[in-house]
């Protein structure tokens, strides 16, 4: 089994789309579809989307919900952590060793939590 896709909610699809376009650019991951409610990016291994909630209620971040991205090197973890801060995201845990992994945590523009690890 492998993960198929992950969707995070947003209250500003345009701003979120710009954020994730820049976020995924370093890895050559591009949008594959966008409509009035969702924008999708896809790589060989996964799909990721931002979406205005279907129930038309405000998007909120899940307490304890996190998306993890394996980046392959400590340098990549540090670089992407810094890039997210430049894009307007927030630090939720500076790059460092945590157990057997080197990882960093950030929050996107809608406060969704992302983890980068090597």
C-alpha positions in Angstrom: 0.0 0.0 0.0 1.1 3.6 -0.6 -0.4 6.9 0.0 -2.4 8.2 -3.0 -3.0 11.8 -2.2 -3.4 14.4 0.6 -5.7 17.5 0.6 -5.5 20.5 2.9 -8.2 23.0 3.3 -7.9 26.7 2.5 -9.9 29.9 2.9 -8.0 31.7 0.1 -7.4 29.3 -2.8 -5.4 31.9 -4.9 -3.0 32.6 -2.1 -2.6 29.0 -1.2 -2.1 28.0 -4.8 0.7 30.6 -5.1 2.3 29.3 -1.9 2.3 25.7 -3.0 3.4 26.5 -6.6 6.5 28.1 -5.1 6.8 25.3 -2.5 6.8 22.5 -5.1 8.8 24.4 -7.7 12.2 23.3 -6.3 11.2 19.7 -6.9 9.8 20.2 -10.4 6.3 19.3 -9.2 3.7 21.2 -11.2 0.0 21.7 -11.1 -2.0 19.1 -13.0 -5.5 20.6 -12.5 -7.3 23.6 -11.0 -10.9 24.5 -10.8 -12.9 27.0 -8.7 -12.6 24.8 -5.6 -9.4 22.8 -5.8 -5.8 22.9 -7.1 -3.8 19.7 -7.6 -0.1 19.0 -7.9 1.2 15.5 -8.8 4.5 13.7 -8.8 5.3 10.1 -9.6 4.7 9.2 -6.0 1.8 11.3 -4.8 -0.9 13.9 -5.4 -1.4 16.9 -3.2 -4.3 19.4 -3.3 -5.6 22.5 -1.6 -9.3 22.9 -1.5 -12.1 25.1 -0.4 -14.1 22.8 1.9 -17.0 21.1 0.1 -19.4 21.9 2.9 -18.7 25.6 2.3 -17.7 26.1 6.0 -14.4 27.7 6.9 -11.3 25.6 6.4 -9.5 24.9 9.7 -6.3 23.0 10.3 -6.6 19.6 12.0 -5.1 19.4 15.5 -2.7 16.6 15.2 -3.0 16.4 11.4 0.3 16.7 9.5 1.6 16.1 6.0 5.1 14.6 5.9 7.5 15.1 2.9 10.7 13.0 2.7 13.4 15.2 1.2 16.4 13.0 1.2 19.0 15.3 2.8 19.5 17.6 5.8 20.3 20.4 3.4 17.0 20.0 1.5 15.1 20.1 4.9 16.9 23.3 5.9 16.4 24.9 2.5 12.7 24.1 2.3 12.0 25.1 5.9 13.6 28.5 5.1 11.7 28.8 1.8 8.3 28.2 3.5 9.1 31.0 6.0 10.0 33.3 3.1 6.6 32.4 1.5 4.8 33.6 4.6 4.5 30.3 6.4 5.5 29.9 10.1 8.1 27.8 11.9 6.6 25.0 14.0 9.9 23.3 14.8 13.3 24.4 13.6 15.5 21.9 11.6 17.2 19.4 13.8 17.6 15.8 14.9 14.5 14.2 16.3 15.0 10.5 17.1 16.4 8.8 14.0 15.3 11.6 11.6 16.5 15.0 10.8 13.3 17.0 10.4 11.7 20.4 10.5 8.1 21.6 10.9 6.2 24.5 9.4 2.7 25.8 9.1 1.3 27.0 5.7 -0.8 30.1 5.1 -3.9 28.3 6.5 -2.0 26.9 9.5 -1.8 23.3 8.1 1.2 21.6 9.6 3.9 20.2 7.3 7.0 18.1 8.2 10.1 17.8 6.1 12.5 14.9 6.9 15.8 13.4 5.8 
